[in-house]
């Protein structure tokens, strides 16, 4: 519900303590470092840590590769969601002390993977060679057979399917009668005929010339040995390579028992690399080093006391530089925390602005429930997220916030579902009529709505949707007014908040009693005469204020009036925004209608055992899809209402996220140090 006040802090300490101080700051994780230019101070310099940093990054990457290989060759049983393992100082120290042993194991595993890749490459090469030899398998001489003293052998291919007679005729062309030529067709594959031609040496040139005239070509790859024997050799080598691959896979899998240690070391080296990155960025002299950055103001005193007592460091607070932006850190209660990720996706507020997270969370939960609006769906979401949060207490922070968000949205969906009378659509009525013969009166139901049924009275829900939208947007206007008061911007408070609120509310109260509104909404309003007068005063008073002062940035009176008139025209934007809340009606109706259609489809098979089985199948498949699709729709459209309609009234964003120097742990969560 608030933006944490930040304080600029500078630390000066003995150079010999820099490693321990940086490790302490990294573990505390509550200081965002800033770095100043030291070119103007010849006594300060920065340490070159690129070599050490690269070494630790490579080792972290090596253990990441090892973990991927273990996941591939020795997969572990994991739940639906992954969570970090809890590691205490003893476990961490043990892994670090034995890191050289595990570095050697990692190198061995990576060599095994390299050997697997080499064997797979050999197998692929042999398979390709076998494919090349396949058309020659009936050849009983080597493809590389040499000519004899008196005869030549021509081995190759000709395009198309050619018979032996045609080939012989082409080979002996212009050679007279009964030339010494023998032709043998080995096979025909893929529009190529594989042939051997034997002829006397004195006519070899002419025979080859004749053959080339019909497309004869020698093999692109020659093999030593008879094709069958060569293929047998390749088969033996493939068997050997597969055995080697299995042996290397087994060798990799044998290290599965060290998986947890590999995870610890991957995080350890990643953290070390981050420390050396920072170490290479801080200014230091021969005897001291300096660190400065942002710390939550309420932690400055305890942090300064710790550093002073333990290391004798000098800790001072500083004022921010003129062009320096204070980072933004949000601190909200357990209910509002899930909405922080949604707010961050849009843009964090600046440190002097209002944090809308809590208010946004309230409307987000309400609107999500109105859009999904089925009690059974809400119960499913609530129970599922509750189980996940209990079973996986160490989920990633982003995933945990998402689960908590859907937990609250599930409760809201359950509430609105009972208010609208939706429980898996109308499944209770359908099951009662189809399988139990219960007669339900026309228009009646076994689960009556606590409020009303949107399908029977959609205009009523549309009016309430627009009412909720107006409330939502006016809360945004109130926040804008609060910010104007805090910044003592009285003119903006008067024009952008008071005048606009009076203008819009006046129009609303002028519209409500009209026949036009009654005809559309089927609702009739009557107000006392003084309400109408007050509405007219608000409308025209607000218009006048906007006309005269909305363009106050311009010194030219005519331009100021023109800008004011244009701003009045933007009241159509308010109408558009209010109509946007009709999606509360549309998505709510869609969920109920689709659910009812699914139930009707399931009941088409009638009663009995077969009908019940088919009903269950249709019910499960249909409602799972309906829940998934409409959950996504509710999430997207509820988020849009926050970003466009709500934030559009007051929110500017532009804040810079607080990113403290902390451990880059992907797999482990260290037990908190007292």
FIZALO-92596 format. One record per residue (C-alpha): chain; x, y, z. Coordinates in pm, whole numbers. Each point is the difference from the previous one (the first is absolute). Layout:
<nodes>
<"A", <X, Y, Z>>,
...
</nodes>
This chain:
<nodes>
<"A", <0, 0, 0>>,
<"A", <303, 223, -3>>,
<"A", <319, 77, -185>>,
<"A", <300, -65, 223>>,
<"A", <204, 308, 77>>,
<"A", <357, -48, -126>>,
<"A", <320, 150, 137>>,
<"A", <328, 54, -184>>,
<"A", <283, -161, 198>>,
<"A", <379, 3, -38>>,
<"A", <238, -249, 161>>,
<"A", <375, 42, 44>>,
<"A", <199, -290, 147>>,
<"A", <341, -165, 6>>,
<"A", <94, -159, -328>>,
<"A", <87, -327, 175>>,
<"A", <-365, -34, 111>>,
<"A", <-157, 60, -341>>,
<"A", <-62, -368, -75>>,
<"A", <-178, -66, 329>>,
<"A", <-197, 324, -19>>,
<"A", <-116, -67, -355>>,
<"A", <-99, -355, 91>>,
<"A", <-199, 134, 295>>,
<"A", <-172, 263, -215>>,
<"A", <-74, -262, -263>>,
<"A", <-157, -232, 253>>,
<"A", <-201, 281, 163>>,
<"A", <-128, 101, -345>>,
<"A", <-126, 344, 102>>,
<"A", <231, 241, -180>>,
<"A", <-12, 111, -362>>,
<"A", <349, 104, -103>>,
<"A", <80, 316, -191>>,
<"A", <335, 76, -158>>,
<"A", <167, 338, -36>>,
<"A", <255, 119, -252>>,
<"A", <355, -4, 145>>,
<"A", <186, 163, -289>>,
<"A", <41, 323, 197>>,
<"A", <161, -175, 299>>,
<"A", <348, -141, -73>>,
<"A", <14, -179, 338>>,
<"A", <-294, -225, -86>>,
<"A", <-4, -285, -245>>,
<"A", <-210, -299, -95>>,
<"A", <117, -358, 19>>,
<"A", <9, -215, -313>>,
<"A", <-213, -302, 92>>,
<"A", <-99, -115, -347>>,
<"A", <219, -313, 10>>,
<"A", <-138, -120, 334>>,
<"A", <-354, 91, -98>>,
<"A", <25, -193, -328>>,
<"A", <142, -302, 185>>,
<"A", <-292, -15, 240>>,
<"A", <-256, 61, -276>>,
<"A", <145, -289, -201>>,
<"A", <-12, -230, 302>>,
<"A", <-359, 98, 72>>,
<"A", <-83, -69, -364>>,
<"A", <177, -336, 17>>,
<"A", <-214, -109, 295>>,
<"A", <-311, 123, -181>>,
<"A", <95, -223, -294>>,
<"A", <61, -290, 238>>,
<"A", <-345, 46, 156>>,
<"A", <-159, 6, -345>>,
<"A", <179, -327, -86>>,
<"A", <-115, -163, 322>>,
<"A", <-353, 116, -74>>,
<"A", <35, -168, -340>>,
<"A", <168, -327, 97>>,
<"A", <-109, -39, 364>>,
<"A", <-322, 201, 42>>,
<"A", <-117, 52, 356>>,
<"A", <-359, -12, 112>>,
<"A", <-128, 350, 52>>,
<"A", <-339, 147, 71>>,
<"A", <-205, 219, -225>>,
<"A", <195, 305, 117>>,
<"A", <369, 31, 81>>,
<"A", <112, 172, 316>>,
<"A", <331, 94, 153>>,
<"A", <163, -231, 249>>,
<"A", <83, 131, 346>>,
<"A", <374, -4, 69>>,
<"A", <165, 89, 329>>,
<"A", <352, 132, 50>>,
<"A", <132, -347, 83>>,
<"A", <-121, -150, -329>>,
<"A", <131, 296, -196>>,
<"A", <340, -9, 168>>,
<"A", <28, -375, -58>>,
<"A", <-72, 41, -372>>,
<"A", <244, 290, -31>>,
<"A", <276, -189, 183>>,
<"A", <-43, -297, -235>>,
<"A", <-45, 213, -313>>,
<"A", <324, -121, -164>>,
<"A", <-126, -358, 13>>,
<"A", <-331, 101, -155>>,
<"A", <175, 214, -262>>,
<"A", <182, -315, -114>>,
<"A", <-330, -190, -6>>,
<"A", <-158, 274, -209>>,
<"A", <291, -12, -244>>,
<"A", <-37, -379, -24>>,
<"A", <-373, 28, -70>>,
<"A", <59, 260, -270>>,
<"A", <268, -220, -158>>,
<"A", <-248, -287, 1>>,
<"A", <-254, 217, -179>>,
<"A", <267, 98, -253>>,
<"A", <76, -367, -56>>,
<"A", <-372, -69, -50>>,
<"A", <-15, 275, -261>>,
<"A", <304, -142, -178>>,
<"A", <-150, -350, -2>>,
<"A", <-329, 133, -131>>,
<"A", <190, 181, -274>>,
<"A", <178, -323, -94>>,
<"A", <-331, -189, -7>>,
<"A", <-154, 266, -225>>,
<"A", <300, -17, -233>>,
<"A", <-22, -380, -18>>,
<"A", <-374, 9, -62>>,
<"A", <52, 244, -285>>,
<"A", <270, -225, -145>>,
<"A", <-231, -300, 23>>,
<"A", <-269, 195, -182>>,
<"A", <251, 76, -274>>,
<"A", <96, -368, -25>>,
<"A", <-356, -137, 5>>,
<"A", <-46, 2, -384>>,
<"A", <334, -187, -40>>,
<"A", <-73, -287, 237>>,
<"A", <-24, -255, -287>>,
<"A", <345, 99, -130>>,
<"A", <253, -277, 72>>,
<"A", <312, 205, -68>>,
<"A", <131, 310, 178>>,
<"A", <-122, 338, -125>>,
<"A", <365, 99, -21>>,
<"A", <91, -302, -210>>,
<"A", <306, 63, -221>>,
<"A", <43, -77, -369>>,
<"A", <186, -317, -105>>,
<"A", <277, -16, -254>>,
<"A", <-240, -61, -286>>,
<"A", <-341, 113, 125>>,
<"A", <-159, 309, 150>>,
<"A", <-296, 24, 237>>,
<"A", <-238, 294, 2>>,
<"A", <-221, 35, 310>>,
<"A", <-259, 275, 26>>,
<"A", <-356, 118, -56>>,
<"A", <-217, 111, -289>>,
<"A", <-320, 204, 41>>,
<"A", <-340, -168, -30>>,
<"A", <-95, -366, -5>>,
<"A", <225, -156, -267>>,
<"A", <-3, -368, -99>>,
<"A", <312, -201, -60>>,
<"A", <-74, -25, -371>>,
<"A", <-39, 374, -41>>,
<"A", <316, 62, 197>>,
<"A", <193, -254, -207>>,
<"A", <-125, 157, -321>>,
<"A", <113, 344, 115>>,
<"A", <341, -131, 111>>,
<"A", <91, -173, -332>>,
<"A", <-113, 281, -225>>,
<"A", <242, 43, -298>>,
<"A", <219, -290, 121>>,
<"A", <-83, -243, -278>>,
<"A", <-125, -354, 42>>,
<"A", <40, -207, 318>>,
<"A", <221, 236, 200>>,
<"A", <141, -135, 329>>,
<"A", <-244, 176, 233>>,
<"A", <-198, -143, 295>>,
<"A", <-275, 197, 175>>,
<"A", <-159, -77, 338>>,
<"A", <-289, 197, 159>>,
<"A", <36, -12, 380>>,
<"A", <-320, 182, 102>>,
<"A", <-234, 287, -81>>,
<"A", <-74, 239, 287>>,
<"A", <-150, 352, -2>>,
<"A", <15, 39, -381>>,
<"A", <364, -107, -12>>,
<"A", <129, -325, -147>>,
<"A", <315, -137, 164>>,
<"A", <217, -186, -249>>,
<"A", <337, -166, -62>>,
<"A", <153, -22, -347>>,
<"A", <298, -225, -84>>,
<"A", <188, 51, -326>>,
<"A", <337, -53, -169>>,
<"A", <250, 265, 83>>,
<"A", <53, 116, -358>>,
<"A", <-366, 108, -33>>,
<"A", <-43, 143, 355>>,
<"A", <11, 363, -111>>,
<"A", <-268, -50, -266>>,
<"A", <-226, -204, 228>>,
<"A", <21, 264, 278>>,
<"A", <-69, 274, -257>>,
<"A", <-311, -187, -117>>,
<"A", <-120, -48, 356>>,
<"A", <54, 365, 93>>,
<"A", <-218, 98, -294>>,
<"A", <-294, -157, 188>>,
<"A", <95, 155, 335>>,
<"A", <242, -253, 146>>,
<"A", <179, 123, 316>>,
<"A", <241, -173, 235>>,
<"A", <-92, -21, 372>>,
<"A", <67, 316, 202>>,
<"A", <129, -208, 289>>,
<"A", <221, -305, -39>>,
<"A", <22, -281, 252>>,
<"A", <276, -257, 44>>,
<"A", <-145, -346, 12>>,
<"A", <-307, -184, -115>>,
<"A", <-314, 201, 96>>,
<"A", <-145, -278, 217>>,
<"A", <323, -31, 193>>,
<"A", <32, 379, 37>>,
<"A", <-356, 25, 132>>,
<"A", <67, -280, 246>>,
<"A", <296, 199, 128>>,
<"A", <-217, 309, 41>>,
<"A", <-263, -204, 187>>,
<"A", <265, -128, 238>>,
<"A", <128, 354, 59>>,
<"A", <-355, 128, 62>>,
<"A", <-55, -273, 261>>,
<"A", <329, 97, 163>>,
<"A", <-89, 371, 0>>,
<"A", <-347, -68, 148>>,
<"A", <160, -206, 276>>,
<"A", <242, 284, 68>>,
<"A", <-288, 249, 10>>,
<"A", <-189, -213, 254>>,
<"A", <315, -34, 208>>,
<"A", <51, 377, 3>>,
<"A", <-367, 59, 84>>,
<"A", <29, -243, 290>>,
<"A", <314, 179, 114>>,
<"A", <-182, 333, -2>>,
<"A", <-301, -148, 181>>,
<"A", <231, -140, 271>>,
<"A", <55, 355, 125>>,
<"A", <-372, 63, 59>>,
<"A", <55, -28, 374>>,
<"A", <204, 321, -9>>,
<"A", <-272, 198, -176>>,
<"A", <-81, 214, 304>>,
<"A", <365, 88, 51>>,
<"A", <32, 98, -365>>,
<"A", <-294, 236, 48>>,
<"A", <164, 154, 307>>,
<"A", <326, 51, -188>>,
<"A", <-175, 145, -306>>,
<"A", <-154, 265, 226>>,
<"A", <326, 42, 193>>,
<"A", <202, 75, -313>>,
<"A", <-272, 224, -138>>,
<"A", <4, 196, 325>>,
<"A", <380, 20, -6>>,
<"A", <-9, 133, -356>>,
<"A", <-247, 270, 106>>,
<"A", <222, 95, 294>>,
<"A", <303, 37, -226>>,
<"A", <-205, 205, -245>>,
<"A", <-73, 244, 281>>,
<"A", <356, -21, 132>>,
<"A", <124, 120, -337>>,
<"A", <-234, 300, 9>>,
<"A", <67, 150, 343>>,
<"A", <266, 267, 49>>,
<"A", <289, -80, 231>>,
<"A", <331, 143, 106>>,
<"A", <308, -169, 141>>,
<"A", <-159, -48, 345>>,
<"A", <-375, 59, -23>>,
<"A", <-293, -63, -228>>,
<"A", <-332, 176, -49>>,
<"A", <-353, -124, -57>>,
<"A", <-311, 210, -42>>,
<"A", <-358, -68, -87>>,
<"A", <-362, 1, 107>>,
<"A", <-133, -172, 313>>,
<"A", <-354, -3, 146>>,
<"A", <0, 285, 249>>,
<"A", <-131, -215, 285>>,
<"A", <301, -234, -36>>,
<"A", <274, 263, -10>>,
<"A", <57, 19, 375>>,
<"A", <31, -376, 58>>,
<"A", <216, -42, -309>>,
<"A", <234, 282, 102>>,
<"A", <30, -142, 350>>,
<"A", <86, -347, -131>>,
<"A", <268, 125, -242>>,
<"A", <151, 233, 258>>,
<"A", <18, -252, 282>>,
<"A", <117, -295, -210>>,
<"A", <241, 169, -242>>,
<"A", <62, 349, 134>>,
<"A", <-149, 143, -320>>,
<"A", <-101, 364, -39>>,
<"A", <-365, 21, -106>>,
<"A", <-155, 333, -106>>,
<"A", <-334, 100, -142>>,
<"A", <-8, 221, -309>>,
<"A", <-250, 210, -188>>,
<"A", <-87, -113, -351>>,
<"A", <169, 184, -285>>,
<"A", <-210, 242, -203>>,
<"A", <-36, -232, -300>>,
<"A", <-13, -323, 204>>,
<"A", <-320, -207, 13>>,
<"A", <-91, -171, 323>>,
<"A", <-91, -366, -61>>,
<"A", <-350, -120, 78>>,
<"A", <-70, -280, 247>>,
<"A", <-360, -96, 75>>,
<"A", <-106, -131, 339>>,
<"A", <-354, -135, 22>>,
<"A", <-196, -235, 224>>,
<"A", <-56, -367, -81>>,
<"A", <-325, 74, -184>>,
<"A", <141, 267, -232>>,
<"A", <343, -152, -72>>,
<"A", <-121, -217, -293>>,
<"A", <-101, 314, -191>>,
<"A", <354, 140, 14>>,
<"A", <106, -209, -300>>,
<"A", <-295, 134, -201>>,
<"A", <89, 357, 95>>,
<"A", <366, -60, -82>>,
<"A", <-93, -130, -347>>,
<"A", <-159, 338, -71>>,
<"A", <271, 206, 171>>,
<"A", <88, 74, 360>>,
<"A", <-109, 329, 159>>,
<"A", <255, 267, 73>>,
<"A", <106, 35, 361>>,
<"A", <-202, 318, 55>>,
<"A", <-320, -152, -144>>,
<"A", <-283, -205, 148>>,
<"A", <27, -379, 5>>,
<"A", <-333, -128, -143>>,
<"A", <76, -369, 57>>,
<"A", <-247, -64, 284>>,
<"A", <-289, 185, -165>>,
<"A", <76, -159, -335>>,
<"A", <-1, -345, 163>>,
<"A", <-349, 57, 143>>,
<"A", <-148, 92, -337>>,
<"A", <204, -267, -179>>,
<"A", <-142, -277, 218>>,
<"A", <-356, 133, -29>>,
<"A", <9, 38, -379>>,
<"A", <168, -337, -55>>,
<"A", <-274, -169, 203>>,
<"A", <-276, 181, -191>>,
<"A", <150, -110, -333>>,
<"A", <49, -368, 89>>,
<"A", <-311, -3, 222>>,
<"A", <-44, -372, 64>>,
<"A", <9, -126, 358>>,
<"A", <133, -345, -92>>,
<"A", <279, 147, -210>>,
<"A", <87, 229, 289>>,
<"A", <15, -292, 244>>,
<"A", <225, -195, -239>>,
<"A", <239, 295, -37>>,
<"A", <4, 74, 374>>,
<"A", <63, -359, 105>>,
<"A", <263, -61, -271>>,
<"A", <200, 313, 80>>,
<"A", <-28, -64, 376>>,
<"A", <140, -353, -43>>,
<"A", <283, 127, -222>>,
<"A", <97, 271, 249>>,
<"A", <1, -250, 287>>,
<"A", <180, -276, -190>>,
<"A", <261, 230, -156>>,
<"A", <84, 261, 266>>,
<"A", <324, 101, -174>>,
<"A", <-138, 83, -343>>,
<"A", <172, 265, -207>>,
<"A", <-113, 342, 118>>,
<"A", <-181, 81, -326>>,
<"A", <-182, -334, -8>>,
<"A", <-95, 30, 367>>,
<"A", <-154, 343, -60>>,
<"A", <-192, -138, -297>>,
<"A", <-140, -288, 207>>,
<"A", <-105, 240, 277>>,
<"A", <-164, 227, -256>>,
<"A", <-206, -287, -140>>,
<"A", <-84, -116, 353>>,
<"A", <-170, 333, 76>>,
<"A", <-154, 9, -348>>,
<"A", <-137, -350, 63>>,
<"A", <-170, 117, 319>>,
<"A", <-151, 293, -189>>,
<"A", <-116, -229, -280>>,
<"A", <-168, -226, 255>>,
<"A", <-179, 297, 155>>,
<"A", <-128, 138, -331>>,
<"A", <-90, -350, -118>>,
<"A", <-241, -44, 290>>,
<"A", <-127, 355, -47>>,
<"A", <-83, -85, -364>>,
<"A", <-110, -360, 65>>,
<"A", <270, -166, -210>>,
<"A", <154, -333, 101>>,
<"A", <162, -168, -301>>,
<"A", <-267, 192, -186>>,
<"A", <-332, -173, 72>>,
<"A", <147, -347, 61>>,
<"A", <-206, -59, 316>>,
<"A", <-328, 45, -188>>,
<"A", <120, -204, -300>>,
<"A", <116, -294, 212>>,
<"A", <-316, 7, 211>>,
<"A", <-228, -9, -306>>,
<"A", <204, -242, -213>>,
<"A", <110, -261, 251>>,
<"A", <-240, 35, 293>>,
<"A", <-322, 104, -175>>,
<"A", <-48, 310, 212>>,
<"A", <-264, 229, -147>>,
<"A", <110, 361, 19>>,
<"A", <-266, 270, -61>>,
<"A", <40, 216, -309>>,
<"A", <246, 275, 81>>,
<"A", <85, -159, 336>>,
<"A", <331, -138, 126>>,
<"A", <134, -212, 283>>,
<"A", <276, 254, 67>>,
<"A", <-163, 344, 1>>,
<"A", <217, 308, -43>>,
<"A", <60, 202, 313>>,
<"A", <-28, 319, -208>>,
<"A", <-126, -55, -357>>,
<"A", <71, -213, -308>>,
<"A", <186, 202, -266>>,
<"A", <-134, -217, -285>>,
<"A", <-354, 98, 95>>,
<"A", <74, 366, 70>>,
<"A", <308, 105, -201>>,
<"A", <-85, 373, -6>>,
<"A", <0, 8, 376>>,
<"A", <351, -143, 8>>,
<"A", <108, 245, -271>>,
<"A", <-114, 295, 213>>,
<"A", <179, -134, 306>>,
<"A", <313, -62, -209>>,
<"A", <1, 363, -110>>,
<"A", <-65, 110, 360>>,
<"A", <300, -200, 121>>,
<"A", <199, 153, -284>>,
<"A", <-92, 354, 106>>,
<"A", <97, -80, 359>>,
<"A", <328, -149, -122>>,
<"A", <89, 306, -206>>,
<"A", <-105, 249, 267>>,
<"A", <223, -179, 250>>,
<"A", <276, 73, -248>>,
<"A", <-104, 366, 0>>,
<"A", <9, 4, 382>>,
<"A", <355, -140, -10>>,
<"A", <95, 272, -247>>,
<"A", <-147, 259, 235>>,
<"A", <199, -146, 290>>,
<"A", <322, 26, -201>>,
<"A", <-82, 361, -90>>,
<"A", <-45, 83, 369>>,
<"A", <328, -175, 91>>,
<"A", <182, 194, -272>>,
<"A", <-191, 321, 83>>,
<"A", <-111, 26, -362>>,
<"A", <-323, 185, 72>>,
<"A", <-81, 99, -358>>,
<"A", <19, -361, -120>>,
<"A", <-218, -101, 294>>,
<"A", <-262, 257, -98>>,
<"A", <0, -55, -377>>,
<"A", <98, -362, -55>>,
<"A", <-182, -144, 300>>,
<"A", <-276, 227, 133>>,
<"A", <-118, 148, -330>>,
<"A", <14, -330, -187>>,
<"A", <-176, -186, 282>>,
<"A", <-274, 263, 15>>,
<"A", <-36, -3, -379>>,
<"A", <-27, -380, -31>>,
<"A", <-221, -51, 307>>,
<"A", <-227, 280, -113>>,
<"A", <-45, -165, -339>>,
<"A", <-72, -334, 168>>,
<"A", <-274, 143, 223>>,
<"A", <-147, 189, -295>>,
<"A", <-10, -321, -206>>,
<"A", <-150, -236, 260>>,
<"A", <-356, 145, 12>>,
<"A", <-35, 24, -379>>,
<"A", <-229, -220, -210>>,
<"A", <298, -90, -219>>,
<"A", <179, -160, 293>>,
<"A", <-319, -166, 124>>,
<"A", <-62, -150, -345>>,
<"A", <351, -142, -21>>,
<"A", <43, -121, 357>>,
<"A", <-364, -83, 81>>,
<"A", <61, 188, 325>>,
<"A", <-169, 325, 100>>,
<"A", <143, 264, 233>>,
<"A", <-174, 300, 153>>,
<"A", <194, 263, 194>>,
<"A", <-118, 306, 196>>,
<"A", <23, 328, -188>>,
<"A", <302, 117, 195>>,
<"A", <199, -301, -124>>,
<"A", <-65, 106, -359>>,
<"A", <106, 357, 77>>,
<"A", <314, -125, 173>>,
<"A", <78, -226, -294>>,
<"A", <-34, 290, -247>>,
<"A", <217, 220, 221>>,
<"A", <266, -270, 20>>,
<"A", <-11, -65, -374>>,
<"A", <26, 361, -114>>,
<"A", <228, 105, 287>>,
<"A", <238, -284, -79>>,
<"A", <-14, 83, -372>>,
<"A", <80, 363, 70>>,
<"A", <295, -88, 222>>,
<"A", <138, -241, -262>>,
<"A", <-53, 254, -277>>,
<"A", <185, 278, 183>>,
<"A", <280, -188, 172>>,
<"A", <63, -334, -172>>,
<"A", <238, 167, -247>>,
<"A", <167, 208, 271>>,
<"A", <348, -89, -125>>,
<"A", <-54, 240, -292>>,
<"A", <30, 374, 58>>,
<"A", <-215, 78, -305>>,
<"A", <-363, 35, 119>>,
<"A", <-150, -110, -334>>,
<"A", <217, -310, -17>>,
<"A", <-83, -71, 364>>,
<"A", <-373, 7, -79>>,
<"A", <52, -222, -305>>,
<"A", <192, -253, 209>>,
<"A", <-269, 11, 266>>,
<"A", <-275, -57, -257>>,
<"A", <191, -294, -143>>,
<"A", <41, -144, 350>>,
<"A", <-376, 24, 55>>,
<"A", <-46, -206, -315>>,
<"A", <203, -271, 170>>,
<"A", <-304, -76, 213>>,
<"A", <-72, -253, -274>>,
<"A", <301, -186, 134>>,
<"A", <-183, -37, 330>>,
<"A", <-296, -148, -185>>,
<"A", <231, -242, -178>>,
<"A", <164, -97, 329>>,
<"A", <-336, -63, 167>>,
<"A", <-112, -217, -291>>,
<"A", <323, -201, 36>>,
<"A", <-138, -139, 324>>,
<"A", <-270, -177, -199>>,
<"A", <261, -277, -29>>,
<"A", <-103, -89, 357>>,
<"A", <-337, -93, -150>>,
<"A", <134, -158, -317>>,
<"A", <253, -235, 161>>,
<"A", <-235, -84, 284>>,
<"A", <-271, -102, -246>>,
<"A", <250, -190, -216>>,
<"A", <111, -218, 291>>,
<"A", <-357, -88, 97>>,
<"A", <-127, -56, -354>>,
<"A", <291, -225, -103>>,
<"A", <-30, -198, 325>>,
<"A", <-373, -53, -60>>,
<"A", <60, -110, -359>>,
<"A", <258, -255, 120>>,
<"A", <-253, -139, 250>>,
<"A", <-268, -21, -267>>,
<"A", <239, -186, -233>>,
<"A", <83, -248, 275>>,
<"A", <-366, -64, 78>>,
<"A", <-84, -79, -366>>,
<"A", <96, -365, 59>>,
<"A", <-279, -44, 253>>,
<"A", <2, -179, 335>>,
<"A", <138, -341, 84>>,
<"A", <357, -120, 47>>,
<"A", <116, 73, -356>>,
<"A", <-159, 343, 11>>,
<"A", <165, 74, 336>>,
<"A", <344, -104, -129>>,
<"A", <-31, 211, -314>>,
<"A", <-135, 290, 205>>,
<"A", <306, -15, 229>>,
<"A", <236, -3, -299>>,
<"A", <-168, 299, -165>>,
<"A", <-27, 175, 338>>,
<"A", <369, -37, 86>>,
<"A", <138, 92, -342>>,
<"A", <-244, 285, -59>>,
<"A", <28, 164, 340>>,
<"A", <380, -28, 12>>,
<"A", <22, 181, -334>>,
<"A", <-263, 255, 104>>,
<"A", <181, 69, 327>>,
<"A", <337, 39, -172>>,
<"A", <-127, 228, -277>>,
<"A", <-209, 222, 226>>,
<"A", <270, 20, 267>>,
<"A", <233, 134, -266>>,
<"A", <-267, 242, -120>>,
<"A", <-75, 121, 352>>,
<"A", <371, 49, 72>>,
<"A", <65, 194, -320>>,
<"A", <-309, 221, 10>>,
<"A", <23, 73, 372>>,
<"A", <361, 105, -50>>,
<"A", <-107, 222, -289>>,
<"A", <-259, 177, 215>>,
<"A", <276, 83, 249>>,
<"A", <253, 114, -259>>,
<"A", <-228, 206, -226>>,
<"A", <-308, 120, 185>>,
<"A", <134, 18, 358>>,
<"A", <364, 101, -50>>,
<"A", <-105, 241, -274>>,
<"A", <-157, 226, 261>>,
<"A", <306, 58, 219>>,
<"A", <295, -234, -50>>,
<"A", <325, 111, -162>>,
<"A", <252, -271, 91>>,
<"A", <362, 65, -89>>,
<"A", <146, -153, 316>>,
<"A", <325, -198, -3>>,
<"A", <-11, -339, 167>>,
<"A", <212, -52, 311>>,
<"A", <256, -266, -97>>,
<"A", <219, -81, 299>>,
<"A", <337, -171, -10>>,
<"A", <-95, -352, 100>>,
<"A", <74, -366, -59>>,
<"A", <-101, -128, -343>>,
<"A", <-145, -325, 129>>,
<"A", <-198, -203, -249>>,
<"A", <-23, -328, 189>>,
<"A", <54, 64, 371>>,
<"A", <-138, 216, 274>>,
<"A", <240, 68, 286>>,
<"A", <-136, -19, 352>>,
<"A", <-24, 347, 148>>,
<"A", <292, 102, 214>>,
<"A", <-99, 145, 336>>,
</nodes>
